Amino acid sequence: MKIERPRGTRDFLPEEMEKRRELEKIFREVAELFGYREIQTPTFEHLELFTIKSGEEIIKEIYAFKDKGGRDLALRPELTAPVMRMFVNECSHLPKPLRFYYFSNCFRYERPQKGRYREFWQFGAELIGSNSPEAEAEVILLSYRMLERAGINFELSIGDVNLLRYVLRDIPEKEAAMRLIDKEEFEALKRLLAKYDMVEIYETILQFREIKNVEEAEEVIDYDFSHLKKICEILDELGLRYFVDFTVARGLDYYTGTVFEYYAEGLGAQKQVCGGGSYRLAKLFGGEDVPGTGFAIGFDRVMELFVKSPKYEPPVVVVSLVESKEAFKIAERFRENGVKVVVDVMGRSLKKQMSFANDISAEYAVIIGKKELESGVFSVKDLVTGKQKSVSFEEAVELIKSKGRIDEE
């Protein structure tokens, strides 16, 4: 019986993994240029870590289970809460701000779609210890540069969830209203507000949908926009392209102020590739009231759009006519000199070993027979030109590493 992989998961073939590593490399390089250091948290956490802020309803959306000791655990659905749990337990004494980045898999029980899986990967960063406009601008800039370096065409929108909470302050079901705004279910929002005879608030939120900058917002509502203005000034000075969207609510309800999202074409309805904002979770997890700002990039979604693929370099094939132990020794010498090689482990004939070298698009084959072992002179065949010559081991290494071509017998 053939066993299929679980629904909502993926297998990655070598070509896909090489492409993923290329994108990962770009993200890591940018994060480290900004002074961020990599961290890692466990794949599963205590369930309470996720329900303490989001409530029991979130259990429907995550993989929660009891272990053999009866403890309630969950596969992590996101990384910010685990990072802040780690901060409270391990890092609160360190000089602030702390700059962390991570690349890990997460799990959510939801309907699989293009670029959206039940096991998915996030590349994210957290700046812990400040919620100044400068700190938030840095985090936005970091995410912007990552996606820019990856060659992704995107739009960046920036909002303020405090403004939405201020507008909805008298609504008993404020968080429900926030979720409807986040999902852009405005007809359902209108019905909810009508229950409390507050349809005028719905009209205000509709106005927010048309606003593209802070100055327009100041004409609509009396609210202190100085914090967001400072962020925008920094981003403007750096030449970032963005627009203000005061209906950005984010799906997670722990955000406390500035929020932002990135959208990219080519992913259908699920076009968001990155989201983040400011939050205060440390006190909730037993620490001091320390602010943070962070983001998470949907790595699998970005991979759908990432076009740069590293050029695969096939290994050199050691074609052996001697005992396998001798072939292994020669292969090790090449590896010690930085040459990628493979050795026949199938007991094939010379002809079939050469055929295998062609099948994997190898550019060179190093042929080892008894004569070569005794003389220390190796026969190197250039599988691009079809020519072959005898050289010393050192010359063979130099030829292969320089990608030199053999043009004569």
C-alpha positions in Angstrom: 0.0 0.0 0.0 1.3 3.4 -1.0 1.2 5.9 1.9 0.5 9.5 0.9 1.8 12.5 2.7 -0.6 14.2 5.1 -3.0 16.8 3.6 -1.7 20.4 3.8 2.0 19.4 3.9 4.7 19.3 1.2 7.7 17.3 0.1 10.7 19.2 -1.2 12.9 17.7 -3.9 16.6 18.6 -4.2 16.0 21.4 -6.8 13.3 22.9 -4.6 15.5 22.7 -1.5 18.4 24.4 -3.3 16.1 27.3 -4.3 14.7 27.5 -0.7 18.2 27.7 0.7 19.0 30.5 -1.7 16.1 32.6 -0.5 16.9 31.7 3.1 20.5 32.8 2.5 19.3 36.2 1.2 17.0 36.7 4.2 19.7 35.8 6.7 22.3 38.1 5.1 19.9 41.1 5.3 18.9 40.3 8.9 22.5 40.1 10.0 23.4 43.3 8.2 20.9 45.0 10.5 22.6 43.4 13.6 20.0 40.7 14.2 21.1 37.3 15.6 19.4 33.9 15.0 17.4 32.1 17.7 15.4 28.9 17.8 12.4 27.8 20.0 10.8 24.3 20.5 8.4 23.0 17.9 5.7 22.5 20.6 4.8 24.7 23.5 2.3 24.7 26.4 -1.1 25.3 25.0 -1.6 28.2 27.4 1.0 30.2 25.7 -1.4 30.7 22.8 -4.7 30.7 24.6 -3.7 33.2 27.3 -4.2 36.1 24.9 -6.3 34.7 22.1 -8.7 32.7 24.1 -9.9 29.1 23.8 -11.3 29.8 20.3 -7.8 29.5 18.9 -7.7 25.8 19.7 -10.0 25.2 16.6 -7.2 26.6 14.4 -4.2 24.9 15.8 -2.8 21.4 16.5 -3.4 20.9 20.2 -3.0 17.6 22.1 -2.3 16.0 25.5 1.1 14.3 25.9 1.5 11.0 27.8 1.8 13.0 31.1 -1.6 14.6 30.5 -0.1 18.1 29.7 -1.9 20.3 27.2 0.6 21.1 24.4 0.3 22.6 20.9 2.4 22.7 17.8 3.4 26.4 17.5 1.1 28.3 15.1 3.4 31.3 15.0 6.7 32.4 16.5 6.2 35.7 18.3 4.7 34.2 21.5 7.4 31.5 21.8 10.1 34.2 21.3 8.6 36.4 24.0 8.3 33.3 26.3 12.0 32.7 25.7 12.8 36.4 26.3 11.0 36.4 29.7 12.7 33.1 30.8 16.1 33.5 29.4 17.0 37.0 28.0 15.2 39.7 30.1 18.6 40.6 31.8 20.4 41.3 28.5 21.0 44.8 27.3 18.2 46.2 25.2 17.1 46.5 22.6 17.4 42.8 21.6 17.4 42.0 17.9 16.5 38.4 17.1 15.6 36.6 13.8 14.3 33.1 13.2 13.5 30.6 10.5 11.2 27.8 11.6 8.2 25.7 10.7 4.7 26.4 12.2 1.4 24.5 12.1 -2.2 25.6 11.7 -5.3 23.5 11.1 -6.8 25.4 8.2 -7.9 24.7 4.6 -4.8 24.3 2.4 -4.6 26.8 -0.5 -1.9 28.0 -2.9 1.1 29.0 -0.9 -0.8 28.2 2.3 -0.2 24.9 4.1 -0.9 23.3 7.4 2.8 23.0 8.0 4.4 26.2 6.8 7.6 28.1 7.3 8.1 31.6 8.7 11.2 33.8 8.5 10.8 36.6 11.0 12.4 39.1 13.3 11.7 40.7 16.7 13.1 43.9 18.2 12.5 43.7 21.9 12.8 46.6 24.4 11.5 49.6 22.5 8.3 50.8 20.9 9.7 54.1 19.7 9.0 55.3 16.2 12.6 54.6 15.3 12.4 51.0 16.5 9.2 50.3 14.5 10.6 52.1 11.5 13.7 49.8 11.7 11.6 46.6 11.7 9.6 47.8 8.8 12.8 48.7 6.9 14.3 45.3 7.6 11.3 43.4 6.3 11.2 45.8 3.2 14.8 45.2 2.4 14.4 41.4 2.7 11.6 41.2 0.2 13.3 43.8 -2.0 16.5 41.8 -2.1 14.5 38.6 -2.9 13.2 40.4 -6.0 9.5 40.3 -4.9 7.1 42.9 -6.3 5.0 44.0 -3.4 2.9 46.8 -1.8 3.4 47.8 1.8 0.5 49.1 3.9 0.9 50.6 7.4 -1.8 51.2 9.9 -2.5 51.7 13.6 -4.7 49.2 15.5 -5.0 51.7 18.4 -7.0 54.0 16.1 -9.4 51.2 15.3 -9.8 50.3 18.9 -10.4 54.0 19.7 -13.1 54.2 17.1 -14.7 50.9 18.3 -14.2 51.7 22.1 -17.9 51.7 22.9 -18.7 48.5 21.1 -19.2 45.5 23.5 -17.9 43.1 20.8 -14.9 45.2 19.9 -12.5 42.3 19.2 -15.1 40.6 17.0 -15.5 43.8 15.0 -11.7 44.0 14.7 -11.6 40.4 13.2 -14.3 41.3 10.7 -12.3 44.4 9.6 -9.1 42.2 9.3 -11.0 39.7 7.1 -12.6 42.6 5.1 -16.1 41.3 5.9 -17.6 44.7 5.9 -21.2 43.7 5.4 -21.0 41.5 8.5 -19.4 44.4 10.3 -22.3 46.6 9.4 -24.7 44.1 10.8 -22.7 43.8 14.0 -22.6 47.6 14.5 -26.3 47.9 13.7 -27.1 45.7 16.7 -25.8 48.5 18.9 -27.3 51.3 16.8 -23.8 52.5 15.8 -23.9 52.5 12.0 -22.1 55.9 12.0 -19.0 54.1 13.1 -19.3 51.8 10.0 -19.4 55.0 7.9 -16.2 56.2 9.5 -14.4 52.9 8.9 -15.5 53.0 5.2 -13.9 56.4 5.1 -10.7 54.9 6.4 -10.6 52.6 3.4 -10.2 55.6 1.1 -7.4 57.3 3.2 -3.8 56.8 1.9 -1.9 59.1 4.2 -1.9 60.6 7.7 -2.9 64.1 6.6 -6.2 62.8 5.2 -6.9 60.9 8.4 -6.4 64.0 10.5 -9.3 65.6 8.6 -11.6 62.7 9.4 -11.0 62.0 13.1 -9.5 63.8 16.1 -6.6 61.4 17.1 -2.9 61.8 18.0 -1.0 60.7 14.8 2.4 62.0 15.9 3.9 58.5 16.5 2.9 57.2 13.0 3.9 60.5 11.4 7.4 60.1 12.8 7.6 56.5 11.3 6.5 57.8 8.0 9.0 60.6 8.0 11.8 58.1 8.5 10.5 55.8 5.8 10.0 58.7 3.4 13.6 59.9 4.0 14.8 56.4 3.0 12.6 56.3 -0.1 10.3 53.4 0.8 7.1 53.0 -1.1 4.1 52.4 1.0 0.6 53.6 1.7 -1.4 54.2 4.9 -4.3 51.8 5.5 -6.2 52.3 8.7 -8.3 49.1 8.2 -5.2 46.9 8.7 -6.1 45.0 11.9 -3.9 41.9 11.7 -5.3 38.5 12.5 -3.6 38.1 15.9 -5.1 40.3 18.6 -1.9 41.0 20.6 -0.9 44.0 18.5 -1.0 47.3 20.3 -0.2 50.1 17.9 1.6 50.2 14.6 0.8 47.3 12.2 1.9 46.6 8.6 1.3 44.1 5.9 2.9 43.3 2.5 0.9 42.1 -0.5 2.2 40.6 -3.7 0.4 39.7 -6.9 0.4 36.1 -8.2 -0.9 34.3 -5.2 -4.7 34.6 -5.8 -6.7 35.6 -2.8 -3.9 34.8 -0.4 -1.7 37.6 -1.5 -0.3 38.7 1.9 3.4 37.6 2.2 4.4 39.4 5.4 2.8 41.0 8.4 3.9 42.5 11.7 3.6 45.3 14.2 4.1 46.4 17.8 3.0 44.4 20.8 3.3 44.0 24.6 3.4 40.3 25.5 6.2 40.0 28.1 4.0 40.9 31.1 1.3 38.5 30.0 4.0 35.7 30.2 5.2 36.6 33.6 7.8 39.2 32.8 8.1 43.0 33.0 6.0 45.1 30.7 8.6 45.3 27.8 7.4 46.4 24.4 8.4 44.7 21.1 8.0 45.0 17.4 8.3 42.2 14.9 7.2 40.6 11.7 6.9 37.2 10.0 7.4 36.5 6.3 5.3 33.6 4.9 8.3 31.8 3.4 6.2 29.3 1.4 4.2 32.1 -0.2 7.4 34.1 -1.1 8.8 30.9 -2.6 5.9 30.9 -5.1 7.2 34.2 -6.4 10.9 33.8 -6.0 12.5 33.3 -9.4 16.2 33.2 -8.6 17.6 29.6 -8.6 21.2 28.7 -7.8 23.0 27.0 -10.5 23.4 23.3 -9.6 27.0 22.1 -9.6 27.0 18.4 -10.3 29.7 16.4 -8.5 32.8 14.9 -10.1 32.4 11.2 -10.6 35.2 9.0 -9.5 35.1 6.1 -12.0 36.8 3.2 -10.3 38.5 0.1 -11.8 40.1 -0.9 -8.5 38.9 -2.0 -5.1 36.3 0.3 -3.5 38.4 1.1 -0.5 41.0 2.7 -2.9 38.3 4.7 -4.7 37.0 5.9 -1.3 40.6 7.1 -0.4 41.0 9.0 -3.6 37.5 10.6 -3.2 38.4 11.7 0.3 41.6 13.4 -1.0 39.5 15.4 -3.5 37.0 16.4 -0.8 39.8 17.6 1.4 40.7 19.9 -1.4 37.2 21.3 -1.7 36.1 19.2 -4.7 32.6 17.6 -4.6 32.8 14.0 -5.7 30.8 10.8 -5.7 32.0 7.2 -5.8 30.3 4.2 -7.4 28.5 2.2 -4.8 26.5 0.0 -7.2 29.3 -2.3 -8.4 28.9 -1.0 -12.0 31.2 -1.6 -14.9 33.4 1.2 -16.4 30.8 1.7 -19.2 27.9 2.0 -16.7 29.8 4.3 -14.4 30.5 6.6 -17.3 26.9 6.4 -18.3 25.8 7.4 -14.8 28.2 10.4 -14.9 26.4 11.6 -18.1 23.0 11.0 -16.6 23.7 13.3 -13.7 25.3 16.0 -16.0 28.7 15.7 -14.4 31.3 17.8 -16.1 34.3 15.6 -15.1 35.1 12.0 -14.5 38.3 10.9 -12.8 39.2 7.4 -13.9 41.2 5.3 -11.4 42.8 2.1 -12.4 45.7 0.1 -11.1 48.1 2.0 -13.2 46.9 5.4 -11.9 47.2 4.2 -8.3 50.8 3.1 -8.9 51.9 6.2 -10.8 49.9 8.8 -9.0 48.8 10.2 -12.4 45.1 10.4 -13.0 43.0 10.2 -16.1 40.5 13.1 -16.1 37.8 13.1 -18.7 36.1 16.4 -19.6 32.5 15.3 -20.2 31.7 18.6 -21.9 34.3 18.4 -24.6 34.6 14.6 -24.5 38.4 14.9 -24.3 40.7 13.2 -21.7 44.2 13.6 -20.4 46.5 12.4 -17.6 47.5 14.8 -14.9 48.9 14.7 -11.3 46.4 14.8 -8.4 47.2 18.5 -7.8 46.7 19.4 -11.5 43.4 17.5 -11.5 42.2 19.5 -8.5 43.2 22.8 -10.1 41.6 21.9 -13.5 38.3 20.9 -11.8 38.1 23.8 -9.4 38.9 26.3 -12.2 36.4 24.6 -14.5 39.1 24.4 -17.2 38.3 22.6 -20.4 40.3 19.8 -22.0 40.6 20.5 -25.7 43.1 17.9 -26.9 44.0 14.3 -26.2 
